[in-house]
Amino acid sequence: MYVTTVPNRNSPPAVLLRESYRDGDKVKNRTLANLSHWPAEKVEALRAVLGGDRLVPAGEGLEIVRAMPHGHVVAVLGTLKRIGLDRLLARGPKRRRDLALALIVARLVDPASKLATARALDQETASHSLGAVSGLGRVAANEVYDALDWLLAQQDKIEKGLARRHLKDGTLVLYDLTSTYLEGRCCPLARHGYSRDHRSDRLQIVFELLCSQEGCPVAVEVFAGNAADPGTLKAQIDKLKRRFGLSRVVLVGDRGMITQARVREDCAPAGLDWITALRAPQIQALAADDGPLQLSLFDERDLAEIESPDYPGERLIVCRNPQLAGERARKRRELIEATEADLQRIKDRVRRARHPLKGAATIGRAVGAVLGRRKVGKHFHCTITDTDFSFERDEAAIAREERLDGLYVIRTNLPADALDAPATVRAYKSLARVERAFRSIKTVDLEVRPVFHWSEDRVRAHVLLCMLSYHVEWHMRAALAPILFDDHERAAAETKRTSPVAKAQVSAAARRKAATKTTDDGLPVHSFRSLIADLATLTRNTVRFAKGNTLTMLATPSPLQHRAFALLGLSANTDL
């Protein structure tokens, strides 16, 4: 007996239970029952019984052998290939190349130590599907380190490729640096220096980023932890001019890096244009009674150009931001009040009757620690003797500093016809995009710190790996902005900005997302890291059936996941 489906002209097909029998030398069929009114699942069950299959209760006929987080791997690896980063590593041993690409993706998917990453990629201990979709099989820790070393050897080629894509002659190049701390004492680059992570107890390294005007990272370089900020500039000029072959660029750097000495000794001989800012003492000199910077310039405007014989052939663009002035005044007041309270406690200790604090040196050490804690010692007059201590505010110094609150001066050698004053201010403010890159690289997204490598090359390779991962993240953030808390309509909002000095405008769409925590089409808004975690719930499942056969099945994407993959230009149902 068997079940068959027979077409029935314009009516639904007939489902019949039939029997085959032999009549002499002929094989004939006869219909035993019409099953057209049966539910489809009942018909399929009868067909399976007649076919000799053993029926088991629902759920016992299959087994999910393994379910691995997969969606975030598809999103990151798919974006990496879409932007062509894999093509910059096209040459070389396939195994090492595939491992290097997997390390870049893994840093975004699940930032961890190299040993933990090797285990996450290994087919036996995998914690996500990256190793499986990359076809890596068994992965040993020493292979990961070999791939890391190979990636470092490709740095020059990779950076040249990124520069060709994102930097052109005449373009703005953003340059900034930061520091991070290491564990251990063996790395030759590790030195005690200024810690931007407030970890002065740890040895440091310094690394810099070169980015396009939009904030896309193009190159990275690592220096010893005690390297002075201005001392790193010459290497970047050489990189832009010689390695990248750019004859004319405008380097935008912070006031701590493009100093007067560096302008004279590095930028001018290289014929490099630049944009930077003046430090506070230089601004105070300009604002002297007979100086060119007079506060009356800002009675009716917030931006003005001035000239000074101290800066021949340069343009000085003075900006005054009242909101910034109010914030600085508030912060100074709070720091002074907190320092006063600490100084008063020392004064009470010196003047108490029992066991007073004695000795000018001992009292001085205690006072110095307090004044150095909040960097406001210049605002106090202190008198210390062996038996007494007194202090008072330096109201004149406070007034001099308050007078310049909210003022900053942009400095450039570019002529006005090449870049007008508002555009110059906007160019300098775009350094905030590099700061955003440092936040992502150092904190919740990529976790470059702390660095556990001991050799100089491994530390350089680790920082390069994090930079390349952020390069992918930058492209992903740009595409996913509508479902992130990022302002995806900032360009339109900027057109309504009355002045580049004024506070940045937030678009109406960004305000709605922040207020409702949902997009306009009702989807939940995410941070970048929480969206990666959500995409990870789209699993890649290995399913085994009763007969022992296995197949790979992907979970059904949620509406948010469908939207994310659509924004990235990828398919949610792909297995890469």
C-alpha positions as CSV (number, residue, x, y, z in Angstrom):
1,M,0.0,0.0,0.0
2,Y,1.0,3.6,-0.6
3,V,-0.3,7.1,-0.5
4,T,-0.4,9.1,-3.7
5,T,-1.6,12.6,-4.8
6,V,-3.6,12.7,-8.0
7,P,-4.3,16.0,-9.9
8,N,-8.0,16.7,-10.2
9,R,-8.4,19.3,-13.0
10,N,-9.7,22.6,-11.5
11,S,-10.3,21.1,-8.0
12,P,-7.8,20.4,-5.3
13,P,-5.7,17.3,-5.9
14,A,-7.0,14.0,-4.5
15,V,-5.0,12.2,-1.8
16,L,-5.6,8.4,-2.2
17,L,-4.6,5.3,-0.3
18,R,-3.8,2.7,-3.0
19,E,-2.7,-0.9,-3.2
20,S,-0.7,-2.6,-5.9
21,Y,-1.5,-6.2,-6.9
22,R,-0.6,-8.6,-9.6
23,D,-3.2,-9.9,-12.1
24,G,-1.4,-12.6,-14.1
25,D,1.6,-10.9,-15.7
26,K,0.2,-7.4,-15.1
27,V,0.7,-5.1,-12.1
28,K,-2.5,-3.2,-11.3
29,N,-3.5,-0.6,-8.7
30,R,-6.7,-0.1,-6.9
31,T,-7.9,2.7,-4.6
32,L,-8.7,1.6,-1.0
33,A,-9.7,5.0,0.4
34,N,-9.9,8.7,-0.3
35,L,-7.8,10.6,2.2
36,S,-8.4,14.1,0.8
37,H,-10.2,15.2,3.9
38,W,-7.3,14.2,6.2
39,P,-5.0,16.9,7.7
40,A,-1.6,17.1,5.9
41,E,0.4,16.0,9.0
42,K,-1.8,12.9,9.3
43,V,-1.3,12.0,5.7
44,E,2.5,12.4,6.1
45,A,2.4,10.1,9.2
46,L,0.6,7.4,7.2
47,R,3.0,7.7,4.3
48,A,5.9,7.3,6.7
49,V,4.4,4.2,8.3
50,L,3.8,2.6,4.9
51,G,7.3,3.5,3.9
52,G,8.7,1.5,6.9
53,D,9.8,4.5,9.0
54,R,9.6,4.1,12.8
55,L,7.5,6.9,14.3
56,V,8.6,8.4,17.6
57,P,7.0,11.1,19.9
58,A,7.4,14.7,18.8
59,G,10.8,16.0,19.7
60,E,12.5,12.6,20.0
61,G,13.1,12.2,16.3
62,L,15.8,15.0,16.2
63,E,18.4,16.4,18.4
64,I,20.2,19.8,18.4
65,V,23.8,18.7,18.8
66,R,25.2,22.2,19.1
67,A,23.9,25.7,18.9
68,M,26.6,28.4,18.4
69,P,26.2,32.2,18.3
70,H,26.4,33.1,14.7
71,G,24.6,36.4,13.7
72,H,27.3,38.7,15.0
73,V,30.0,36.7,13.1
74,V,28.0,37.1,9.9
75,A,27.6,40.8,10.5
76,V,31.3,41.6,11.2
77,L,32.9,39.1,8.8
78,G,30.4,40.2,6.1
79,T,31.2,43.8,6.6
80,L,34.9,43.1,6.5
81,K,34.5,41.5,3.1
82,R,32.1,44.1,1.8
83,I,34.6,46.9,2.5
84,G,37.4,44.9,1.0
85,L,39.7,44.6,4.0
86,D,40.3,40.9,3.1
87,R,41.6,42.0,-0.3
88,L,44.5,43.9,1.4
89,L,45.6,40.5,2.8
90,A,45.1,38.6,-0.4
91,R,48.6,37.3,-0.6
92,G,50.3,35.0,1.8
93,P,49.8,31.5,3.2
94,K,46.0,30.8,3.2
95,R,46.0,29.4,6.7
96,R,47.7,32.4,8.3
97,R,45.6,34.8,6.2
98,D,42.4,33.2,7.3
99,L,43.5,33.2,10.9
100,A,44.5,36.9,10.7
101,L,41.1,37.8,9.4
102,A,39.5,35.7,12.1
103,L,41.5,37.6,14.8
104,I,40.2,40.9,13.4
105,V,36.6,39.7,13.5
106,A,37.1,38.0,16.9
107,R,38.3,41.2,18.5
108,L,34.9,42.8,17.7
109,V,32.8,39.7,18.4
110,D,34.4,38.6,21.6
111,P,37.5,40.6,22.7
112,A,39.7,38.3,24.8
113,S,43.3,37.1,25.3
114,K,45.0,35.3,22.4
115,L,44.7,32.0,24.2
116,A,41.0,32.5,24.8
117,T,40.6,33.5,21.2
118,A,42.3,30.3,20.0
119,R,39.9,28.2,22.1
120,A,37.0,30.2,20.7
121,L,38.1,29.5,17.2
122,D,38.9,25.8,17.7
123,Q,36.3,23.4,16.4
124,E,36.3,21.4,19.7
125,T,36.0,24.3,22.1
126,A,34.4,27.0,19.9
127,S,32.2,29.5,21.7
128,H,30.9,31.0,18.4
129,S,30.7,30.1,14.7
130,L,33.7,32.1,13.4
131,G,36.0,29.1,13.3
132,A,33.4,27.0,11.5
133,V,32.5,29.5,8.8
134,S,36.1,30.3,8.2
135,G,37.0,26.6,7.9
136,L,39.7,26.7,10.5
137,G,39.2,23.3,12.1
138,R,41.6,22.7,15.0
139,V,43.4,25.9,16.1
140,A,46.4,26.0,18.4
141,A,47.5,29.0,20.4
142,N,50.9,29.1,18.6
143,E,49.1,29.4,15.3
144,V,47.3,32.5,16.6
145,Y,50.6,34.1,17.5
146,D,52.1,33.2,14.1
147,A,49.1,34.8,12.4
148,L,49.6,37.9,14.6
149,D,53.3,38.1,13.7
150,W,52.4,37.7,10.0
151,L,49.8,40.5,10.3
152,L,52.4,42.8,11.7
153,A,54.6,42.1,8.7
154,Q,51.7,43.2,6.4
155,Q,51.2,46.6,8.3
156,D,52.9,48.7,5.7
157,K,50.9,47.2,2.8
158,I,47.7,47.4,4.7
159,E,48.1,51.0,5.7
160,K,49.1,52.0,2.2
161,G,45.9,50.3,0.9
162,L,43.7,52.1,3.4
163,A,45.4,55.5,2.6
164,R,44.7,55.0,-1.1
165,R,41.0,54.5,-0.2
166,H,40.5,57.2,2.3
167,L,43.2,59.9,1.9
168,K,43.7,62.1,-1.2
169,D,46.0,65.0,-1.9
170,G,44.6,68.2,-0.3
171,T,42.6,66.2,2.3
172,L,42.5,66.8,6.0
173,V,44.2,64.2,8.1
174,L,43.3,63.9,11.8
175,Y,46.2,63.0,14.2
176,D,46.0,62.2,17.9
177,L,47.6,59.9,20.4
178,T,46.8,58.2,23.6
179,S,48.4,55.9,26.1
180,T,47.4,52.6,27.7
181,Y,49.0,50.4,30.3
182,L,50.7,47.0,30.3
183,E,51.0,44.1,32.7
184,G,54.5,42.9,33.4
185,R,57.8,44.6,33.0
186,C,59.5,42.8,30.1
187,C,58.4,44.8,27.0
188,P,61.1,47.3,25.8
189,L,58.3,49.8,25.0
190,A,56.9,49.8,28.5
191,R,57.9,53.0,30.4
192,H,56.5,55.1,33.1
193,G,54.9,58.1,31.6
194,Y,51.8,60.2,31.6
195,S,48.8,57.9,31.9
196,R,45.6,59.0,30.2
197,D,43.9,56.0,31.9
198,H,44.8,57.3,35.4
199,R,47.0,54.2,36.0
200,S,50.3,55.8,36.8
201,D,51.1,52.7,38.8
202,R,51.5,50.7,35.6
203,L,54.1,50.9,32.8
204,Q,52.7,52.6,29.7
205,I,52.8,52.5,25.9
206,V,51.8,55.4,23.6
207,F,50.0,54.8,20.3
208,E,48.8,57.3,17.7
209,L,46.1,57.2,15.1
210,L,45.9,58.8,11.7
211,C,42.3,59.1,10.5
212,S,40.4,60.6,7.6
213,Q,38.4,63.7,8.1
214,E,35.4,61.5,8.8
215,G,37.2,59.7,11.6
216,C,38.0,56.4,9.7
217,P,41.3,55.0,11.0
218,V,44.0,54.6,8.4
219,A,47.3,54.0,10.3
220,V,48.6,53.3,13.8
221,E,52.0,53.5,15.4
222,V,53.2,52.5,18.8
223,F,55.8,54.5,20.8
224,A,57.5,54.0,24.2
225,G,55.4,55.0,27.2
226,N,57.6,58.0,28.0
227,A,57.5,59.4,24.5
228,A,56.6,63.2,24.5
229,D,53.6,64.1,22.3
230,P,55.5,66.4,20.0
231,G,58.3,63.9,19.5
232,T,55.9,61.6,17.6
233,L,55.0,64.1,14.9
234,K,58.1,63.6,12.6
235,A,57.2,59.9,12.1
236,Q,53.7,60.8,11.0
237,I,54.9,63.4,8.5
238,D,57.3,60.8,7.1
239,K,54.5,58.3,6.8
240,L,52.2,60.7,5.0
241,K,54.8,62.0,2.6
242,R,57.1,59.1,1.9
243,R,55.0,55.9,2.5
244,F,51.6,57.2,1.4
245,G,53.0,59.4,-1.4
246,L,50.8,62.4,-0.4
247,S,52.4,65.6,-1.6
248,R,49.8,68.0,-0.1
249,V,47.8,67.3,3.1
250,V,46.5,69.3,6.0
251,L,47.5,67.7,9.3
252,V,45.0,68.5,12.2
253,G,46.6,67.9,15.6
254,D,46.1,68.8,19.2
255,R,47.9,71.8,20.8
256,G,50.2,69.4,22.7
257,M,51.6,67.9,19.5
258,I,51.9,70.6,16.9
259,T,54.0,73.0,18.9
260,Q,56.0,76.0,17.8
261,A,59.2,73.9,17.7
262,R,57.5,71.2,15.6
263,V,56.1,73.7,13.2
264,R,59.5,75.2,12.7
265,E,61.6,72.0,12.6
266,D,59.2,69.4,11.1
267,C,56.2,70.9,9.3
268,A,57.9,73.8,7.5
269,P,60.8,71.7,6.0
270,A,58.3,69.1,4.8
271,G,56.0,71.7,3.3
272,L,53.1,70.4,5.4
273,D,50.0,72.5,6.1
274,W,48.6,72.2,9.6
275,I,45.8,73.2,11.9
276,T,46.2,73.2,15.7
277,A,45.4,75.4,18.7
278,L,47.3,77.6,21.2
279,R,47.9,76.7,24.8
280,A,46.6,78.8,27.7
281,P,49.8,80.8,28.4
282,Q,50.0,81.8,24.7
283,I,46.3,82.9,24.8
284,Q,47.0,84.9,28.0
285,A,49.9,86.7,26.2
286,L,47.6,87.6,23.3
287,A,45.0,88.9,25.7
288,A,47.4,91.2,27.5
289,D,46.3,94.9,27.8
290,D,48.2,95.9,24.6
291,G,47.7,92.5,22.8
292,P,45.6,91.9,19.7
293,L,43.0,89.7,21.5
294,Q,40.5,92.1,23.1
295,L,37.3,90.8,24.6
296,S,35.3,93.5,23.0
297,L,35.7,91.5,19.8
298,F,33.0,89.2,21.1
299,D,30.3,91.7,22.1
300,E,28.2,90.6,19.1
301,R,29.9,87.5,17.7
302,D,31.6,84.3,18.9
303,L,34.4,84.1,16.3
304,A,37.0,86.5,15.0
305,E,40.4,86.5,13.2
306,I,43.3,88.3,14.5
307,E,47.0,88.8,13.6
308,S,50.0,88.8,15.8
309,P,53.7,89.5,15.1
310,D,54.5,86.5,17.3
311,Y,52.9,84.2,14.6
312,P,54.1,85.6,11.2
313,G,52.4,84.2,8.2
314,E,49.7,82.4,10.3
315,R,46.0,82.9,10.9
316,L,44.7,83.0,14.4
317,I,41.0,82.3,14.8
318,V,39.7,83.2,18.2
319,C,36.4,81.5,19.4
320,R,34.4,82.3,22.5
321,N,31.8,79.8,23.7
322,P,29.6,81.1,26.6
323,Q,28.4,77.5,27.5
324,L,32.0,76.3,27.7
325,A,32.8,79.4,29.8
326,G,30.0,78.5,32.3
327,E,31.1,74.9,32.5
328,R,34.8,75.8,33.2
329,A,33.8,78.3,35.8
330,R,31.6,75.7,37.6
331,K,34.3,73.1,37.5
332,R,37.0,75.5,38.8
333,R,34.7,76.6,41.6
334,E,34.1,73.0,42.7
335,L,37.8,72.1,42.5
336,I,38.8,75.2,44.6
337,E,36.1,74.5,47.2
338,A,37.1,70.8,47.5
339,T,40.8,71.8,47.8
340,E,39.9,74.4,50.4
341,A,38.2,71.8,52.5
342,D,41.3,69.6,52.4
343,L,43.6,72.5,53.2
344,Q,41.4,73.4,56.2
345,R,41.7,69.9,57.5
346,I,45.5,70.2,57.4
347,K,45.3,73.6,59.1
348,D,43.1,72.1,61.9
349,R,45.7,69.3,62.3
350,V,48.5,71.8,62.7
351,R,46.6,74.0,65.2
352,R,45.0,71.3,67.3
353,A,46.1,71.0,70.9
354,R,47.0,67.3,71.1
355,H,49.5,65.8,68.7
356,P,49.6,68.6,66.2
357,L,51.2,68.3,62.8
358,K,54.7,69.9,63.1
359,G,57.7,70.7,61.0
360,A,57.7,72.8,57.8
361,A,58.8,69.8,55.7
362,T,56.1,67.5,57.0
363,I,53.3,70.2,56.7
364,G,54.6,71.0,53.2
365,R,54.4,67.4,52.0
366,A,50.8,67.2,53.2
367,V,49.9,70.5,51.5
368,G,51.7,69.6,48.3
369,A,49.8,66.4,48.0
370,V,46.5,68.3,48.4
371,L,47.4,71.0,45.9
372,G,48.7,68.5,43.3
373,R,45.6,66.3,43.5
374,R,43.3,68.7,41.7
375,K,45.8,70.9,39.9
376,V,44.5,74.2,41.4
377,G,47.5,75.1,43.6
378,K,48.1,78.3,41.5
379,H,44.9,79.7,42.9
380,F,46.1,79.7,46.6
381,H,48.7,81.5,48.7
382,C,50.0,79.2,51.4
383,T,52.2,80.2,54.4
384,I,54.0,77.3,56.1
385,T,56.2,77.4,59.2
386,D,57.4,74.7,61.6
387,T,54.4,75.3,63.9
388,D,51.7,76.9,61.7
389,F,50.0,76.8,58.4
390,S,47.6,79.3,56.7
391,F,46.2,79.8,53.2
392,E,44.0,82.1,51.2
393,R,42.6,82.2,47.7
394,D,44.6,84.1,45.1
395,E,41.6,86.1,43.9
396,A,43.6,88.0,41.3
397,A,44.9,84.8,39.7
398,I,41.3,83.4,39.7
399,A,40.0,86.5,38.0
400,R,42.7,86.5,35.4
401,E,41.8,82.9,34.5
402,E,38.0,83.5,34.6
403,R,38.5,86.4,32.2
404,L,39.5,84.0,29.4
405,D,36.9,81.2,30.2
406,G,35.4,79.9,27.0
407,L,38.1,81.3,24.8
408,Y,40.2,79.1,22.5
409,V,42.4,80.1,19.6
410,I,42.8,78.0,16.4
411,R,46.1,78.4,14.6
412,T,46.9,77.5,11.0
413,N,49.2,78.3,8.1
414,L,46.4,77.8,5.5
415,P,45.3,80.9,3.6
416,A,41.7,82.0,4.0
417,D,40.9,81.2,0.4
418,A,41.9,77.6,1.0
419,L,39.8,77.2,4.2
420,D,37.7,80.0,5.7
421,A,37.5,80.6,9.4
422,P,34.3,78.6,10.1
423,A,35.6,75.6,8.1
424,T,39.0,75.8,10.0
425,V,37.2,75.7,13.4
426,R,35.1,72.7,12.2
427,A,38.3,70.9,11.0
428,Y,39.9,71.3,14.4
429,K,36.8,70.2,16.2
430,S,36.7,67.0,14.1
431,L,39.6,65.7,16.3
432,A,36.7,64.6,18.5
433,R,36.2,61.7,16.1
434,V,39.7,60.4,16.9
435,E,38.8,60.6,20.6
436,R,35.7,58.6,19.9
437,A,37.9,56.0,18.2
438,F,40.2,55.8,21.3
439,R,37.1,55.3,23.5
440,S,36.0,52.4,21.4
441,I,39.4,50.8,21.1
442,K,40.3,51.2,24.8
443,T,36.9,50.4,26.5
444,V,33.8,48.4,26.0
445,D,34.1,47.6,22.3
446,L,37.6,46.3,21.7
447,E,39.4,46.4,25.1
448,V,42.9,47.0,23.9
449,R,43.9,47.3,27.6
450,P,45.6,46.0,29.6
451,V,48.3,44.6,27.2
452,F,49.7,41.3,28.3
453,H,52.3,40.8,25.5
454,W,56.0,40.9,26.4
455,S,57.8,41.4,23.1
456,E,57.9,44.7,21.3
457,D,56.6,43.3,18.0
458,R,53.7,41.5,19.7
459,V,52.6,44.7,21.4
460,R,52.7,46.5,18.0
461,A,50.8,43.7,16.4
462,H,48.1,43.7,19.2
463,V,47.5,47.5,18.7
464,L,47.4,47.0,14.9
465,L,44.8,44.3,15.3
466,C,42.6,46.6,17.4
467,M,43.0,49.4,14.9
468,L,41.8,47.1,12.0
469,S,38.9,45.9,14.1
470,Y,37.9,49.5,14.8
471,H,38.2,50.2,11.0
472,V,35.5,47.5,10.5
473,E,33.5,48.9,13.5
474,W,33.6,52.4,12.0
475,H,32.0,51.2,8.8
476,M,29.4,49.1,10.7
477,R,28.5,52.1,12.9
478,A,28.0,54.3,9.9
479,A,25.6,51.7,8.3
480,L,23.8,50.8,11.6
481,A,23.3,54.3,12.9
482,P,19.5,54.3,12.4
483,I,19.1,51.5,15.0
484,L,21.9,52.7,17.3
485,F,21.8,55.7,19.7
486,D,24.1,57.4,17.2
487,D,22.7,60.5,15.5
488,H,22.1,59.3,12.0
489,E,20.8,62.7,10.8
490,R,23.6,64.8,12.3
491,A,24.6,66.1,8.9
492,A,21.2,67.6,8.3
493,A,21.2,69.0,11.9
494,E,24.6,70.7,11.3
495,T,23.1,72.7,8.4
496,K,20.9,74.5,11.0
497,R,23.9,75.3,13.2
498,T,24.4,79.1,13.2
499,S,28.1,79.0,14.1
500,P,30.8,76.3,14.3
501,V,31.5,77.6,17.8
502,A,28.0,77.0,19.1
503,K,27.0,73.7,20.7
504,A,26.5,70.9,18.2
505,Q,22.9,70.4,17.2
506,V,21.1,67.1,17.9
507,S,18.7,66.0,15.2
508,A,15.0,65.5,16.0
509,A,15.4,61.8,15.1
510,A,18.2,61.4,17.7
511,R,16.0,63.1,20.3
512,R,13.1,60.7,19.6
513,K,15.4,57.7,19.9
514,A,16.8,58.9,23.2
515,A,13.4,59.6,24.6
516,T,11.5,56.5,23.5
517,K,14.4,54.1,23.2
518,T,12.8,52.8,20.0
519,T,13.2,53.6,16.3
520,D,10.5,55.2,14.2
521,D,9.4,51.7,13.0
522,G,9.1,50.4,16.6
523,L,12.4,48.5,16.9
524,P,14.5,48.8,20.1
525,V,17.5,51.1,19.9
526,H,20.9,49.7,20.9
527,S,24.4,50.6,21.7
528,F,26.9,49.0,19.3
529,R,28.0,46.4,21.9
530,S,24.4,45.5,22.9
531,L,23.5,45.1,19.2
532,I,26.4,42.7,18.7
533,A,25.1,40.7,21.6
534,D,21.6,40.7,20.1
535,L,22.9,39.5,16.7
536,A,24.7,36.7,18.5
537,T,21.3,35.1,19.4
538,L,20.9,34.2,15.8
539,T,22.4,30.8,16.2
540,R,24.0,28.2,13.8
541,N,22.6,24.8,14.8
542,T,23.9,21.3,14.2
543,V,20.8,19.1,14.1
544,R,20.9,15.2,14.2
545,F,17.9,13.1,13.1
546,A,16.9,9.7,14.3
547,K,18.7,7.9,11.6
548,G,22.0,9.6,12.6
549,N,22.1,12.1,9.7
550,T,23.0,15.7,10.6
551,L,22.5,19.0,8.9
552,T,23.2,22.7,9.7
553,M,20.2,25.0,10.3
554,L,20.1,28.7,11.1
555,A,17.7,30.2,13.6
556,T,14.9,32.5,12.3
557,P,16.1,36.1,12.4
558,S,14.0,38.6,14.5
559,P,12.7,41.8,12.9
560,L,15.6,43.7,14.5
561,Q,18.1,41.3,13.1
562,H,16.5,41.5,9.6
563,R,16.8,45.3,9.8
564,A,20.4,45.2,11.0
565,F,21.5,42.9,8.1
566,A,19.6,45.0,5.6
567,L,21.4,48.1,6.7
568,L,24.7,46.3,6.4
569,G,23.9,45.1,2.9
570,L,24.0,41.4,4.0
571,S,21.6,38.5,4.1
572,A,20.4,37.3,7.5
573,N,20.2,33.7,6.2
574,T,23.7,33.4,4.8
575,D,26.3,31.1,6.3
576,L,29.2,32.9,4.6
